[in-house]
């Protein structure tokens, strides 16, 4: 259990059973239909990655109705979002397969706007709305991602050309997670819930530089390095097995993008 984030808990049994049943049904649907997975499909899931983050923020601030709140918990929200996006994907694929990316992305954007609006309204009502540092973090993420991608294009042009926008999304997502975590720890006084991330931050805290430049910088560097390494390593995989390669690289991107979006929205809503 030491590898699990702080606050990790399973939903009540009825909710867990519903999620497992939904996950199983979606898995069976994908196994039977075997829809194509391209870079466009992975990008169309980006809003849904953010939806999960927004739902979890609402869960954390008691902003969800009691009857659906367990679906937004630490363990449940990932499967909740996957089931919602998966059902939407299969439904569109059954009718108009070529329209899956735009329809899936459009539906995700609508749901995301609603959940973010509810979260911002809650922050406004609490008097804790504070968008300055999250906005700064987003701008810094864009700048660092652009610099990192340009560097990768020069050093490993084949990797960036093959992974394309999905590789860029992976780099952006993990940079966002790193920057937002650094802001939360060094500026806003938040703690880190993930054990491995906490080890990296504690290692930086033991260095002489902690008093002058904080402790989050090491986590940012690790995130950038790992994401860049993954993009390079996935070149051959994506080239040989594009369906599996894009799907797995999209999952890697979500592991960074989701927590990063969650951090920024949480900081915006509750301040620091």
N, C-alpha and C positions, 0 to 999 in steps of 0.2 A: 504493500500500500504506500510505501514511501515514494514511489514513482508517480503517484497520482497527485493532481493539483489540490491545494487546500480548498475545502468546501465541496469536494467531489462527493456526490451521493446519488444513489439510485432513486428513481421516482417510485411512488406507491405502486403496489403490484398491479392493480387494474390498468394504470397508465403504461407500465412497463410491458404488459401483455399486449396492449393495443399497438405500441411502438414496434414490438417484435413482430407482431402479425403484419403490420404495415411494411416493415422492412423486408420481411420474407416475401410478401406479395410483389413488391417492387423488384426484388432480386429475381424472382421467377419470371416476371414480365420481361426483364432485360435479357435473361438467359434464353427465353423463347424467341424474342424478336431480334436480338443482337443488332441493335441500331448502330450506325456508324458513329464514331467519336472523332471529331476533327477539332482543330484549333478554335473554330467558330462555336462549336458546341461547348467547349470548356469555357470560353469567354462568356457565353450566355448564362453560365452558372454563377458568374461573379456576383450579380445582385443577390442571389440566394445565399451565397456565403455571408454577405453582409446582413441579410435578413436574420440568420441564426445569431449573429452578434447582437443585433438590435433586440431580438427577443430575450436574449440572456441579460442584457442591460435592464430591460423592463422587469424581468424576474428579480433581479438584484435590488431594484428600488420598489418592489411590490406594486408594479404598474400593470400587472396582468390580472384579469378576472380570476377568482379562486378556482373556477372549474377548469381552466386551461393552464393555470400557472405551472403545474408540474411538468408540462411539456417544454418549459423554458429553462429547466434546471441544468446544472453543470454537466451531468451525464446525458440527459435526455435531449437537450437542444440540438445536438449534432444529428441524431437519428430523426428527430422531428423535421428538421430542415431537409434532410436527405429524402425522406418520404414525400414531403410536399413537392420538392423539385422533381423527384423521380416519377410521381404520379402525373405531374404536368407534362413531363417529357414523353412518357408513354402514350398519354392521351393525344397529344399533337402528332406523334409519330404514327399513330394508328390511322389518322385522317389525312394529314398532309406532311409527310416526312421531311420535305425540303424546307418547310417553314418552322421546323423545331427551334433553331437558334433565335430568330427574331421574336417568336411568340414566347419562348421560355424566358428570354431576357426581359421582354416587355412586362410579362406577368411578375417577374421578380422585382422589377423597378417599382411597380405599383404597390406591391406588398411592402417593399422597403420604405417607400415614402410614407406610407401609413404608420408603420412601426416607429420610424424616426420622428415623425410629427408627434406621436403620442409621447415619446420619450422627452422631446424638447418641451412639450407642454407641461409635463410633470416637473422638469427642471425649472421652468419659469414659475410654476405655482409654488415650488419650494423656495424660490429665491436663490437658487444655487447655479443658475445657468452661467457658464464661464467658457466661452468659445475661443479665447485668445490663444492659449497654449496649444490646444488641439489643432487650431488652424496653422500655427507656426510649425507644429510637428508634421502636418501634411505637406506643407511647402518644402520643408527640409527633406522629407522622404522623396518627393518628386526630384529634387536636385541631386540627391545621392544616388537614386536609382538611375537617373540619366547619366551621371558620371560613371557609375559602375557598368552600365550597359555599353557605353562608348568604349570603355576599357576592355570589356570582354570581346567586343567586335574587332578590336585591334589585335588582341592576344589569341582569341579563339573564334575566328570568323565563321568557321564551319558549325560550331555549336550554336551561335546566335542565329545563323541562317536556318538551321534545321528546326530548332525549338521555337523560333519566332516569337509571336506575341504571348504564347503560353510560358515560354522561358522568361520573357520580360515580366509577366504577371507574377511568376514565382519570385523573381528578384525584388519586385515592388512590394509584394506581400510580406516577405521576411524583413525587408528594410523598414516597412511600416511598423511591424511588430517590435523591431529593435528600437527604433526612434521613440515610439509611443511608450515603451517600457522605460527607457532612459528618462523621459520627461516625467513619467509617473513617479519614479524612484528619486530622482535628483531634484526635481522642482516642486512637485505637488505632494510629496510625502506618502505616496502609495507603496504598499509592499508587493513583492512578487510571489504569486501563488504556486508556480510550477517549480518543483524541486531542482531540476537540472538548470533552469534559468537562474534560480536563486544561488546555486553553487558558483556560477560564473560571476554574478554580481558580488557575492561575498569575496571572491578571489580578487576582484578589482578593489574592494574596500580595504583589503590588506596591503595594497600598494601605497607608496608615498604620495602618489598623485591624487589620492582620494579627496584630500582636503581642498585641492585647487580645481580639479576638473570633474569631480564627482566619480560615480561608480558605474554609470550606465554605458559609458563609451565602449567598454570591453564587450558588452553584450551586443552592441551595434556592430562592432567589427566581426564578431563571431557569426552573427546572422548574415552579414554581407558575404563573408567568406564561404559559409556553408551553402548559401543560395547560389552563388557563382559556381561553386564546385558541382552542385547538382545539375545545373544547366549544362556544364561541360560533360558530365558523366552520362547525361540522358541523350546526347547527340546520336549515338549509335542505336540506342533503344528506339527512339522516335523514328529514326530513319528505317529501321528494320521492321518494327511493329508499331505503326503510327496509332492504331486504335488503342492498344494497351499503353503505349508510351505517353500519348497525350492524356489519357485518363489518369495515369499514375502521377504524371508531372502536375496535372491540375489538382490532384489531391495534395501534393507537396505545397503548391501555391496556397491552397485553402488553409493549411496548417499555420501559415504565417499571416495571411490576409485576414482571416476570421478574428484571431486574437487582436490584431492591430486595429481593426475597425471597432471592435468591442472596447478597447482601451480609449480610443479617441472619443467615442460617443459617451462612454461612462464619465470621462473627465469633463466633457462639455456639460453633462447633465448635473453632476454632483459637485463640480468645482474641486477645489483642493486647498 
